Amino acid sequence: MTSTAQAKAPDPRGSGAAAPALVVTGLGKRYGGVQAVDGISLELAAGERMGVIGPNGAGKTTLFKMIAGDVAPTTGTIELFGRDVTHMSTAPRARLGVGRTFQVSNLFRDMSVLDNVRVAARGGSSKARAFWRTQGMTDDVTRESILMLDSLGLTGRRDDTVADLSHGEKRQLEIAMALVSHPSILLLDEPAAGLSAAERATLRQLIEELPRTLPILLIEHDMTLALGLTDRVMCMENGRHVVTGTPDEVREHPTVKEIYLGRRDKK
């Protein structure tokens, strides 16, 4: 399902090992007098799943937007597969293999579910400029789009208009659109936002079943979901790094407990 060409690129720093999928160093973003993100560093290895958690206003989404290329950082650098992309826009990052979802659903509401996936598939292929051609049900892009919808549980909805989908189904569709371009890294921005308990369970299963060769950075407000889906977790507060560790280490960290539970365990 996914391309591994980028993930296997040699590290230009000369170690001979595969470059990490993502390296963020000293990343910061200031809006006037507000420091939204302050000196964040993280590294995502090939095939690793990492979560970024924190309360509202922690700076998670601003960090995500800088990594995706929506927002230019004030300080720091971003590397994808050993290549400095700090000043690249979203389009060249996508060509390097970045797939993503959005915190607020970003879909073509008046088009069918299948057509949304076909647009994403064509946009990530050599057929990106062929939208004026009739799209048959047997061409390669359509077949691949149908298979992607099948794999994400949307077989029965492919001819429906996106506006008629439930919120959870829209999240599933966004993941389908991100995956159909064969990304080398997947960025998920609060995919569980606004979902019911049942929809969260479905989403969790979908993410768990993605290929383990695909590195994933998950920005999530839901601590339980983030800790249950990732190998490592970074907690942020007020734009700053609090702790990075395994889910168990982060869950038991006193500052994380204070942030999420409003208390600090006494020794």
N, C-alpha and C positions, 0 to 999 in steps of 0.2 A: 504493500500500500504506500509505503514511503520511500523516498530517495535517501540514500546514505552517502552519496558522493561528496557532499559538503562536509559531513561529519567526519569523513576519513581523510580530509585534507591534512597535509603535514603541517606541523606547527612551525611558522616562520621564525620563531625565536631560537630554533636550532636544536631542540631536544630530540628530534627524530620521532617522537610520539605524536599521536593524533592530537590536533588542536582541540581544546574544549569547544563545545558548541557555542558557549557565550561566556564572555569575561567582561564584567563591569567594574571599573576602577574609579573610586573617588567621585562618583556621579552626584551632581548637585543641580538644583533648579531654584532660581530666585525670581519671584514676581514682585517687583518693587521692593518693599521692605519686608516681604514675607519669604522665608526660606522654606519652600515646600518639600524639598528633598535635600539632605545635607550629608554629603560624603559617603554615599552608599557604595559598597563593593560586594560583588558576589561572583561565583563561578559555577557554571552548569556543565557537567561532563556529558560526553556522548552517551545517550541512553538513560540519563538520569532524570528523575522527576523531582522538581523543587517547588516548594510553596512559599509564598510571601504573604504573611498575615499581619494584622494590626487593626486597631479600631478605626472608625470613620475619621478622616482627616490625618491619617498616619502618613500619607504620601504614596500609597501603593499605586494608585492609578496614574499619578504623575510619573512615577518610576516606569510603569508599564509603557506609557506613551513615549517616553524617551527611548526605551529599548526598541519599540516598534517603529520609531522614526516620525511620530506625529508632532513631537515637541523637541526642540533643540536644547541640549543641556547647557547650563551656565558654566559648569566645571566638570572635569572628568572625561573618561573615554569609554567607548563601547566597542568590543570586538566580537564578530561572528565568525566562527570557524577559523580563527587566527587572522582575520582581516579587520582593520580599523574601519568602522562604519559610523563613527561619531557624527559626522556631518552629512551622512547620506539621508535622502528622503525615503518614504515608505516603499516606493516602487522598486528601486534597486535592491532594497533589503528583501523584498518579496522574491526578486529574481535570485537572490542568494539562498532562498529556501525558507524564509520566514512565513509561517502560517499563523493566523490569529483569529480570535473572536473579540467581540466588543462588549463592554459593560452594558450598554444600551443596544438592543438588537438593531442591526444595520442591514436590513433586508429589502428586497424589492417587493413591497407589500401587495401590489396589484398583479404580479406575475405568479405563475404556478410554482409549486415547490420544485418540480423538475427543472423548470427554466432557470430558477435561481442557481441551482447546482451547475447547470450547463454553462451559465455565464461565468461562474468561478472556474470551471474546468477550461473553458476557452481562454480566459484571461491569463491562465498560467501555462499556456501552450503556444506552439507556433501558429495556432489558428486564432490568435487573439483579435486579429483585424478582419475576421471573416463573419462577423455577426449578420451581415446583410444576406448571407446565403440561407436557403431553407434548411432547417435542421431536421433530418429524418430520424426515425426511431431506431434505425439500425447503424447509424454512423458511430465511429469510435467514441466520440465525446459523449453521446447520449447513452451508449451502452455502459460506459464507465460511470456516468452520473447515476444511472439506475442501480448499478451494483453498490454504489456508495450509499444511496438512500436505503437499499435493502439491508446493508450492514449496520445501519443506525436506526433501524426499526421504523422507517417512514415509508415502507412500500405502499401501504394503502392510502397515502396522502399525496403521492407524487403529482396528481393532476389537479389537486385542490389549490385554491388561491392562498397565498401566504397569510393574508389578512384573516383567514378563517382558522388558522392554527391556534392551538393553545400556547401559552407562554413557554411551557416546557418543550413543546414541539418546535417552536422557533429556535430555542437553544440547541436542540438536536440538529436542526437544519444548518445553523451557523457552523457547528462542528463539521458537518458534512461538506460545507463549502470550503472550510479551511483545509480539510484533508484531501479533497479531490485534486488539488494542485500538487500533491506529493511533496509536502514540506519536509525540510530537514530539521526543523525545530518548530514547536507549537507553543504559542503564547495564548493563555486563556485568562481573560480579564473578568473576574467575578462571574463565572458561568452559572452559579447557583442563585444569583440575585433575583429575588421575586418568585422563586419556585416554591411549590408546595412540598410537603414532606415526601409524597409519592414521586413527584417529579425529581426531587433531589436524589432519591434512591435510584431512579432510572439513569440520571446523569452520572452518578458515581459509577454505576456498572459500565456505562459506555466508555468512560475515561479509563477505568481499570482494564478494559479489554483492548485498548489501543496497543499497537506493537511496542514492546519494551525497547526496541532500537530507536524509537522516536523520543528525543529529549523534550521535556515539557516544563515550562515555567508557568505556574498557576498562581495568579493573584486572587486572593479570596478572603472575604470578610468572615465567612463561616469557618471557625477554627476547627470544628469537628471534621468537616469535609476535607479541609486542607491537610490536616494531620493524618487522615486516613488514606490519602491518595499519593503521598509523596515519600521520597527517600530522605530528604532533608528539608528543613523549614527555616526561614528567616523571619523574625518578628521585627516590625518597625513601630515606632511611636513618634509623633511630631516630626516626621521626616528623617528620623535618625535610626540607625541600627541598634537593636536591643540585644539580640542573641541569634546565632545560627547553630543548628544542631539537628540530631535525629528528632523525629516526632516525639519520642518519649522524653528526650532531654529538654525540648522546648516546652512540652506540656508541664514538666515539673519545675521549670525555672521560676524563681520567686517573682521576678519583675513581670513575667508573662501572666502569672496568676493574679498579680495586682491589677494589671491592665484589664484582664477579662473578667475577673471575679470581684474586683474592688477590695482585695485584701492581700496582705503579704504574710506568709506563714511565719510564726514566731519560732525562733530557735531556743 
